[in-house]
């Protein structure tokens, strides 16, 4: 039996109406037969919380019998900001289900998952940036989390560039799916210490083309999306792969920069994770003349939300949001000038000389351990 996550097809559920598919528990035990009802929001949330699954064949049949227009995506209910990191981790399972869904339901699952993630990002954009920067704070399947991080970075850069809403959504979805054919390989390579095998090299080289093919097979018809996925490792001088094309769209190029930047922020078996400042420097050296490269760096800033810094005053704090200039973030000071821990953090504008950022610190230099919930609260309150 083929199954997919109930959360990825949440938009096809009408509370109080007969279900068009069966719902099963995580161990595939039948919970609700096709035709039974999910009565209210509490009932639905309980099923989602236990990782309920859907019979994919029944879902595909219901989609064939129902006009697409009848199903409107449902935005996630507003959540307290403190819950956003936990929801981000929870939605990683939904993303994995969507990216590995059978072709007949993959397009709808990707759309639904996109709505879930965009709802979280729009709720607190700076918290979303912190999730990308602080990748170590959550584990999970690297291929999936890298897809989420790349998509978030691509979206942030597209917004910085002033792209239209439909272009922003396309950028997010294209980045989310650009490595579709090598998700599990990415997870293995993140911890692999031995050299790449010939098969792995071939899979890496072919993944842009194969990922675009898989999306087309799943029913994705957006030509710009498909072309960007197929060419996101091509270079304008023809030295890229897999085909050495020189005709590269802005979207494909932006996706490549987001891909590289977020990968540098992640630890590997042969190197630690880079700081955002280091990753930005590496990216800039790759393409210092590119406005798209600059957009990725500027969208995050030199000291992105979630970074630990020391101020000229001697205070240590957490960057809560970017300022008007890359070197002038707003910082929640956690300590006094002499190192004492503050009961209530104070907001500091590092554009002021006495509060200028003088050092980017490793997280262990923080005077106390901040939970993801506390971190999110500090960032959102700025």
N, C-alpha and C positions, 0 to 999 in steps of 0.2 A: 504493500500500500504506500502510495506517495502522499506525503503530508507537507504542510507549510504552517507557519505560525499564524494563529488567529489574529494577532495584532497587525499583521501585514495586510489583512483584508477587512479590518475593522469598519472601513467605510461602506462595506456591503451588508452590514447588519442593520436591520431596522428593528429597534426595540419593540417588543410586543407583537411582532409579526413572525410567521413561520420561517425558520431558517432554511436557506436553499442548499445547505450542506451539513454534514455531521460534524460535531465538535468532540474532540478526544483529549484525554489527559496527556501529560508529557510521556507516559509509558504506553500511550495509544489505547488506553481503556476508554470505551465509549461513555461520554458524559451526556451528550444531547444528540438524539437522532435527527436526521433531516426532517423538517416540518415542526419540530418542537420550538419553543420560544425562549428567548433571552428577555426577561421581563422588564428590567430597569438597568440604570447605569451601575448600581452597586453589584448586580449580578454579573454584568459584563466585566467590571473591574476585577471581580474575584476570579473570573476565568482567565483574564489576562495575567494576573499575578501568579497563577499556578502554571503558566506556560502552555496554555491550551493550544491544541493543534487542529487543523482542518484537513479533511479529506480532499486532496488536490484534484482528483478526477471529478468529484461532485462539484467542486468549485468551478472547474473549467466548463462543465456542462451548464451550470447556472449562468455563467458569463455569456455563453453562446445564445442562451434563451432570453437574455435581458439586454435591452439597448444600453449602450455605454452612458448615455445622457441621464439614465435613471439613477446612477450612482454618483453622488457628489461627495468629494472628500470631506471628512469631518475633522475639524481642527481639534487638537487635544485641549482638554479643559485647562484653564490657567492653574499653574502650580506655584506654591511658594518658592521663592528664589533658592532657598536653602536646599530644596529637593532636586534642583536641576542637575547637579553632578550625578546623583543616584539615577535619575531618569536617563541621563546620557549613557551611563553604563548599561542600564536595562534595555535601552533602544538599540544597543550594539547587537543584541540577540535578534532583534527585529530586522536590522540591516543584514545580518548574516542569512536569515531566512529568506529575505527578499532577493539577495544576490545569488542564492543557490536554489531559488524556487524553480519548479518546472517551467519550461518555456511558455506554456499556455497561460500561466498566471503571473509570470515574472514582471511584465510591464505594469500591471495593476499594483503588484506588491511594491515595486520601486516607487511608483507615484505615492502610494500611501505612506511609505517610510519617509519619503521626502517631506511630506506634510508634517509628519511627527517631528523630524529633526529641525525643519525651518521654524516650527512653533517654539521649540526650545531656544533656538538661536535668537529669534525675534523677541523672546521674553527678556533676554539679558545678553546682548551681543558680546559684551566684554567678558562675561563668564564663559561664553563659548570659546573665545580666544584663549582664555586661561586653560580650558580643557585641552586644547591643542598643545599649548606650551608645556603643560604639566602632564605629559603623557604617562610618566612613570606612576602617577597617582592611581591609575586604573590598569588592570591587566587585560586579559581577554585575548582573542584571536588577532594576531598582528595584521593579517591581511584585511580584516574587517575594520579594525580601529584606524589603520592607515587610510583606508578609503574614506572614513568619516572625517578624519583630520584634513586630508587633502581637499575634500569637498568644502569643508568649512573655510579653509584658507583661500580657496578659489573664489568662494562667495564673498568673503571679506574684501578681496582685491577687486572683484567685479563691482562691488558697491563703492569702493574707494574711487574707481575709475568713472563712476556715474553711469554704468550700463543700465539699460531699461529692465524692469522687473522680469519680463519673460527671458531676457538674456541672462539675468542673474540665476534664475531657476535652471536654465539650460546648463550654465556653468557648473552649478552645484551637482546636477544629476550626471553630467558627463564625467566630472572628476570622481564622483562616487562609484562609477561603473568602469573607469578606464582600465582597471586591472582585473576585470571580471574573470578572465580565464586563468589567472594565476594566484588566486586568493590563498589557497593552501600552500602553494610553493613559497609565497612571501612569508608566511608564518614559519615555515621550516628554515628559510634562509636567514631569518632574524636571529636564530640561535646556532646556525650551522658554522662550524669552525673549519671544516675541510673545504678544499677547492670545489668550485662548481663542476658538476658532471657535464658531459656532452649533452645529455638530455635536458638538464636544467638550463644550459646556455641556449639551447634551441627554443625551449618554452618561453624564456625571457625575450628572445629576439622576436618570436612570433606573437607575443601576447597582445600588442595593439591591434593587429589584424584579426586575431581570433576573438578578442573581446568585442570588437565591432560586429563581427559575424554573429556572435551569440546574442547580442542585443537585437540585431535585425531579425534573427530567428524567433526572438521572444515577442516581436511585434512592435519594436521601436521604429518609427518611420521618420523621425526628425533627422533630416540629412545633415544638418550642421552638427548635431550631437554625434552622430555616427562617424562623420569625417574627422571630428576632433579626437575621438577615442582612437581611431585608426592611425592618426598622425601625431600623437602627443609625444613621441620620442624622435620625431623628425627634426632636422635643423635647416635653417634657411640656406646654409652653404652646401647642403647635400650630404653632409657627413653623418646624419642621423640614421635611425633604423625604424622599420625593417626594409624600407624600399629606397631610401636615399632621395626622397622627394624634397623639393625646394619651395613648393607652394604650400605654405603653412598658415592656417588661420590664426587670428589673435587668440581665439579660445584654446586651440591646441597648444599654443605657446604658453599661455597663462597656466594651463593645466600642468605642463611640464615643470614650470617654476614652483607651483604649489606642491607638486609631487616631491621634488628635490628638497625643498625647504622643510616640509614636515618629516621627511625621512631623516634629515640631519638632526632633528629634535628628538629622535628616538634612539635608544641605546642599541648597539649591536654586539655580537659576541666578540668582535675585535676592536671595539671602541666604545667609550661612554657616550651618552647623549650630549649633544652640543647645547649651549645656551642659545637663546634667541639671538643674542648679539653676535655670537660666533656664526650661527647659521646664516644670518643676514649678510655677514661679511663674505662668507663662502659663496652665497648666491650672487652677490654683487660682483664678485670677481669673475663669475661665469658670464655675465651679460650686463656690464656696467652702463651700456648705452640704451638698454631696453626699458621703456616706460612700464612694461608689463612686469618685469623683474622688480622694478622700483615699487610698483603698486603692492606687491606681496609684502615687501619689507615694510613699507609705510603703513599698511593696514594693521600690522602687528606692533610696529614701533620698535625702537632699539631696546626698550625695557617694557615688554608687553604685560598686560594684566596677569597677576599671579607671580611675577618675579620678585625675589627678595633683594632689597637694595640697602645701602648705607647712605645717609645724607650728610651734607657738610656740617650739619649741627651735631653729628655723632649719633643721631637716632637711627634705628633699624626699622624697616617697615616693608610692607607689601604694596607693589604697584596695583592701584585700583582701576585706573583707566589712563589712556593716552592723553597728552596735553596737546596744545596747538603745534608744538614742535616735537620731533622724535626724541630729543634728549630731555624733555620737560614733562614727564608723566606726573599724575596726581598719585600721591603715596599715602597709605594709611600707616602712620607711625605707630609701631607696637611698643617701642621703648622710649625712655627719656634720654636726654643727651649723655647721662652718666651710665646708661645701660640698665636702669631699672625698668621693670615691665609695667606698662600702663594698663590700668583696669579697662579704660575705654580708649581705643585708638583715636588719634587725632589726624585729620586730613591735612596734608602738606602739599603745596604747589611747588614743585621743584624748579619752576621758572624763577623763583625768588632765590637769590644768591645763597642765603643762609640755609636753604633747604635743597640745594642742588644735589643731584645724585652724584656721588663720588666713587661708588663701587657697586658692581653687581655681585651678589653673594650667593654661594650655594645654599640650598634649602636647609641644610643642617645648621647653618649659622643663625636661623631664626631663634628668637629667645624662648619660644614655646612651639609646641606642635599644633598646627592649625588643621582641623578637620576640613574635608572638602566643603562641608556645609557652611562652616564658619568663613572659609575663604570666599565662597560664593556670596555670602552676606556682606562681607567687607567690600567686595568689588561692586556689587549691585547698589550699595548705599552711597557710593561716591558721586 
